[in-house]
Amino acid sequence: MEPLASAMKYFADDFKAHIDGKACPYSTESTAALASSGGN
């Protein structure tokens, strides 16, 4: 299966949230916290 088709199959809700909201629905604060914690 093509990588994009596979991603859209398993993460359709995430793609829809990005498209409908016209932005990333995940806050930059939580992304920064995740990055600084090493992803744990």
Secondary structure, 3 states (H helix, E strand, C coil): CCHHHHHHHHCHHHHHHHHHHCCCCCCHHHHHHHHHCCCC
